[in-house]
Amino acid sequence: MTVPRDVFERESGSFVFKVTGVFSLKSGEKNGEEGYIIVNSNCVHVDYEYIDEQTVLLSKPNSSIPR
């Protein structure tokens, strides 16, 4: 997974990935319809610290701090 450079605007901060499960429906599976269905969706919070031009430290945030 690649995170665009402009996400890291400051020396440290955080960002969120939204993870979603998307499944294809075949004809006849749900009232004869075709298409896509979203099953699960969750957000993953990531803290970062800019180290140098080649290094960004990623970490899981402290869960006791509200977002």
C-alpha positions as CSV (number, residue, x, y, z in Angstrom):
1,M,0.0,0.0,0.0
2,T,1.3,3.4,-0.9
3,V,0.5,6.5,1.1
4,P,0.8,9.8,-1.0
5,R,3.6,12.1,0.2
6,D,1.2,15.0,0.7
7,V,-0.5,13.1,3.5
8,F,2.6,13.8,5.6
9,E,2.1,17.6,5.8
10,R,3.7,18.1,9.3
11,E,6.5,16.5,11.3
12,S,3.9,14.3,13.0
13,G,0.2,13.6,12.8
14,S,-2.3,10.9,11.9
15,F,-4.5,9.7,9.1
16,V,-7.3,7.1,8.6
17,F,-7.7,4.2,6.2
18,K,-11.3,3.1,5.6
19,V,-11.3,-0.7,5.1
20,T,-14.4,-2.1,3.3
21,G,-15.3,-5.5,2.1
22,V,-17.0,-5.4,-1.3
23,F,-18.5,-8.5,-2.9
24,S,-19.9,-9.1,-6.3
25,L,-23.5,-10.4,-6.6
26,K,-24.1,-12.9,-9.4
27,S,-27.5,-13.0,-11.1
28,G,-30.1,-14.7,-8.9
29,E,-28.3,-14.5,-5.6
30,K,-30.4,-11.6,-4.2
31,N,-33.8,-11.4,-5.9
32,G,-32.2,-11.9,-9.3
33,E,-30.1,-8.7,-9.0
34,E,-26.5,-8.2,-10.1
35,G,-24.1,-5.7,-8.7
36,Y,-22.0,-5.2,-5.6
37,I,-22.7,-5.3,-1.9
38,I,-20.6,-3.7,0.9
39,V,-20.4,-6.1,3.9
40,N,-18.0,-4.7,6.5
41,S,-16.6,-1.2,6.9
42,N,-14.1,-0.1,9.5
43,C,-11.6,2.7,10.0
44,V,-7.9,2.1,10.8
45,H,-6.2,5.1,12.5
46,V,-2.5,5.5,11.9
47,D,-0.1,7.9,13.7
48,Y,3.1,9.0,11.9
49,E,6.3,10.8,12.7
50,Y,8.5,12.2,9.9
51,I,12.1,11.0,10.4
52,D,13.8,12.1,7.2
53,E,13.3,12.2,3.4
54,Q,13.3,8.5,3.2
55,T,11.7,7.4,6.5
56,V,8.3,7.9,8.1
57,L,7.6,6.0,11.3
58,L,4.0,4.6,11.4
59,S,2.4,3.4,14.7
60,K,-0.9,2.4,16.1
61,P,-2.4,5.2,18.2
62,N,-2.9,4.9,21.9
63,S,-6.4,3.6,22.2
64,S,-7.1,5.6,25.4
65,I,-6.9,8.9,23.5
66,P,-10.2,9.8,21.9
67,R,-10.3,10.7,18.3
